[in-house]
Amino acid sequence: MAQTQTMLYSQALEQHQISNRDHRAHTALSPGPDEVLVNLKFSGLCHSSLHSWKGNSSTRKRHRVDGHEGTGVVTAIGNDVNDIKKGDHVGVQWINKTCGICDADKRLDFASCPHARMTGYSVDGTFGEYCITQACHAVRIPKQFPLDTVAPIICAGTTCFRAVQESDAKTDDIVAIVGPPGGLGSLTCQYAKARGCRVLAISSGENSELLYKQKIGVDFYLDYRSSKDVAVEVQRITGCGTDAVILIEGTETLLKGALQYVRPRGTIVVMGLPPGAPVGVDVSNLMSRMAQIKASPCGETREQIEEAMRIFVNKRFYQPCHVLGLDQLPQFLKAVRRDNPKEISPEAALSYGDQLLGEAVIKIPNSVHQRPVNPPNPQPTFYQNNYNIGTFLAYRLEELGIREYFVVPGDSNLSLLDGLLKNPNLRMVGCCNELNTGYAADGYARLSPTRIAAVVVPYIVGSLSVLNAVSGACSQNIKLIVLAGCPGTSMLDSGSFLHHAPTTRNKDQGLDAFRGVTAASVRLDSAETAVDLLDDTIGKCLDSSLPVYIEVPNNLVSAACAHPSPLSRKVAARGDPYILNEAVNTITDIWNSSRNPVLILGSLARRSLHHDHVELLADKLGCAVLCQPDGRCINESHPQYCGQFWSGMTNPEGEHFVMNSDLWLVIGGNWSDLHAFRVDIHQEKHRIISVDKDWVRLPEGKRIEPVKIHTLVAHLIESDMDSKSESVPRPKPLLGCLPPDGPETPEAPVTLKSTMSGIQELIKEHDTLFCDAGESWFVANHILLPPGADCQMQFPYCAIGWALPAGFGSQLGRTRGRSIILIGDGGFQMTAQELSTMIRQKVNPVIFVFNNLGYKIETAVHEGPYNYIANWDYAKLASVFSAKPHSLSHNPYARKEEEDLEGNPAMFSVQVKTQGDLKSALNRVDEEPDKLAFLEICTQPDDRTEELQLLGSMIAKNSTEEQTQSKSPDTKPVKEVKADPSNGLTHGAENGTTDVSDESIPKGPKRPLIPSSNGCDGDKDGKDLLASRIKITLSSDPKPLPAPDAPGVTSFKTCTDHMIQARWTAEKGWGSPGLVPYGPLSIPPIANTLHYSTQCFEGLKIYRGFDGKLRLFRPDLNCERMLSSAKRIGLPQFDSNELLHLIRAICAVEAPKWLSKDRRGQCMYIRPTLLGTSEGLGINTPQEALLYIVLSYALSTSAKPSRKPKNLRLWSSTEDMVRAWPGGTGHVKVGSNYGPSLQAQNKAQKLGYDQVLWLFGPDCQVTEAGAANFFVIWETMDGGLQMVTAPLEDQMVLPGVTRRSILELARERLSNGPLQVNMPDESSQVVEPLEVLEEWFTIHDIVDAANQGRLRGAFSAGTACFIAPVSCITYGTHEVDVPVDAVPYAFVLQKWLSDIMYGEKQSPWAEVVEEYVA
């Protein structure tokens, strides 16, 4: 609420602290029948607190905790509460409780209820850890909404939202928002824009215009302090006044001014008054203008608050968010009251006073975790008068904090199991097989308090079975102790052929197998050394955070040994304080010199650091925090959390921020091929500080070691590292799977999208997602984890089936919460047996089996019959995994309750086929939390996430690339190469290929024009460009196919039947694309593009291969470049992948007619274009834009191998003609680059030349040739050959796709040894190796090389001209004759590229386009 008085503790000002209730007191808080208890995480800061601290305390209630903009998690509900569940996210608002029966309540005027209780005034508020509120007034917050960001909306934001509603403004009405810059003003402006109004911001201040015009995008801005007459200025701007005025501050001056410029019958809304401040109004003026004055002191109903919150999140409002610790609040408010900014700590750059409303957020501490805590240090209670090796191990396991150990019995480990069973504090858990045993221990170690687990298996046969699970644990630094019972030492030393051993000579097979995936692989060989060897091996497990493998001979299990001494004495941490200080100081210096850093957390961080250390490090640094997909170890409601960093796969907003930051502090990161599909981590090392298990790597490459990660992080928390809070992006990336739009349709089929939404609502504090390899990863990536929740995956080892037994083990190891297991049908079939162990152990995980009829991740990589499996009735199968035994007392060790459970297990299984089934099943999961819940989700086979499709295509691309490389042996000396007359180019040994007929591959259903959204487009912002929304309108009057030599064709004036269009507005974002008949565009004469060149475009080609297939050549690079061009000139942004989908679509539709299969070896030109179409003169960022794509019917064979390109004659530009300059637009493809070049081009052609060789600067640097990149080949002074082209630095040269491809091929194939090639005239020629350089050179260098006889050739390269040799270059009075056939590099490169473009050689650079038949 705005400017209503409540208060903080009166003592807080003097004590400089907020008095919280003791954490233990919350156990006494019990909600009433219609109430909920909320564990608060954040609270907004309202006017009431500010005015209480400023001395306006006439209505102050003492001994109440203040605050009424709280967000948190429901921890308890009353018996009569139906629409809120435990674990839900809610907000606590100003209205805390009402009677529900008075007239005021019936008309929803809750503030007027005579029995109303107000949060922070008559009951304790939200500046404490817990708060009770009536359920009907608790604001229901979707779990995807960040709790810190939406906290200010509960009161301040809703006040702004209601003020806009009260103004009665309609679409296109002009609304004036009047007041100082800050949270309230910016929110009100954005709510008015969301309503469709035109906004006039009337404000003042140093950064006010920047805030309103650039960050928020208001239509008009007026500085009321610099304006001589505000009313006159408003009339001038608007024509006849504003339709409505909203006053952020209801002062007399502002109110009187508003009456001067509001239109007749207009509305003035006052959002707040200083308490007790009288305001005089000229009533006659008010009546003569027939205006009305309204008040909007606060939001009213929770539904109104929820609507305000939904608009705020979905419209991506800009909101600076200043997060303060609760302990910092009194000092902050005290400084505000004194009006002394210097005393505000720690955020010296904050706005002050009223400007903070809607921006300031208080982080409520959890009294359980207010300071770093050390991991548990269990004290064993198992003691023996005399120990043997077996009981010694039993003691050690308990000392390590292990309470359950996982076993598969066998004759070789029974003695060892008997020894462990002597410790009553350990529980043996038998699993169905050794592989599952290892997976279960993996899950147990991830979530047990001490993060370690133990496995006991039989000799060799069991060891090798568990090896796969141990390998996965090794990949993620999981601490496992694998104990394998084995034959006695005398048998091992004998020459006997022992059972379980593969041969007589392979008795050490288990030891050998584990050496590659463990910190130690040992066998006890004597009673005298056994204890020391055991402790040394366990110490290596703890120190390295890796598994260990120990074989225990049967005869040593009962061997006597000494009493165990404390293990901590033997494995005490060691470190060099000098090296530690060097690491801390160096990291601090690099960090403090950065401007826009980011913290990235990896899987090792979650294994090595306590959760509190992670949170405290983030708080210390203040910067944006992102996690790798397997490193989600920070509270995702943390105000600095910006999602996952999985390059090219998820969270493009977060990835964009990371890629534009100047420093990455990576804690425990992993950079496998799966982690970094679209980022070359080696190219990023210059900005990475990498903190690993026991070393630090600095950006310049220096390593500091040994430094333990946990010790280093603890010291960084206490270091002098600066807070970089200004680097957190606003708005933060929108994370999580948003609820489906519109009403639920119970009979509709269940989808991945609806299941994601269901899981999002199901998961609660302290729950953990266990995600099997494949689609489950991406389902989890769409879930925003609530506070205290976790997500685990085996990444990048990726063993399918892992999640089921791992989730079981975690359920045993965890102290609270449930495991939610996500697994596909294929993965479940791998490890399904362990479901019976879960039932037997009475654990209560929730299991989602996604039955999509096969291995869909493999299908996404490569289709084949091997991806399909037998379909099971999974739900029915789950229900038969525990049956009544056919014989009584079959287990003499079973307890009575265990026998009673058999045949009547504590579980339920459900097959989910519809949305109604899903809702019913999820409700039952909540209603029966103590039971294991098994949900078979029956989705359609083609219902896949976009990310899975992308992952599959990337893996397939990499695999194809590797196969191509494997078929191209390294270059051999020339004398070993034999020219093949049938092949134009021979490189190394003869390549062999296998021809697989299309008919040998099972055919699926015909594909749609553009892949369906797979239920995931709803996760994107509604303003995004989405190709899947395309609307197809085919031409009813198709054009006749003209002759290839027709005048309209050869002059590039003929286009195909259709084009694609998509329009964009700043208000609504991208509309649905349309494939429509080709025709003229309609834009106004004063469109922005016609006057200010807000236009960019691309050029690429569609090729008809010699095999009849259509191909695009590296189209992703063109789409990414067009995005860069759009950014450079202020045009709207889009997902480059969506543009690529649209390009594929028009090619698929048009090519069957216009580039038919009888035109093999030919291509057509594709022109995507983006124009700023805003109407109006004045240099402004376009508010409207048009994207379109056309195909030019100008058949070309420019890339055809048999084509001999025209030799170009180049005329060098003069000093008064410059194409591009440093910092300009030469690096992007915008219209303003080309028009100014025409004068020089015309002059060159009149002089008899083909193109202009563009020079720059006083030294005449060579940049480009015409509109193409330029390459020169010369001999160096020492006789070597070089191929040189201008670099991309200084933004003067376009990063051409052909240019990049030439450089990559030349470096790969022309840098090592000589090649023998077949020339077009069937002669054979040797191509010498050369050095490939990107560096500046001048026209003088070319002239000198020619004069000295060192010039060997030159050529231009681009999409249109492909590769064209240069025969002549003129500069001033110099005319240089360039050898064309002296070296065949241009021909060789053309051959290599054209083979790829036309399908003669397989390459991931060529993308096959499936043709579309309507």
Disulfide bonds with the S-S distance in Angstrom:
none
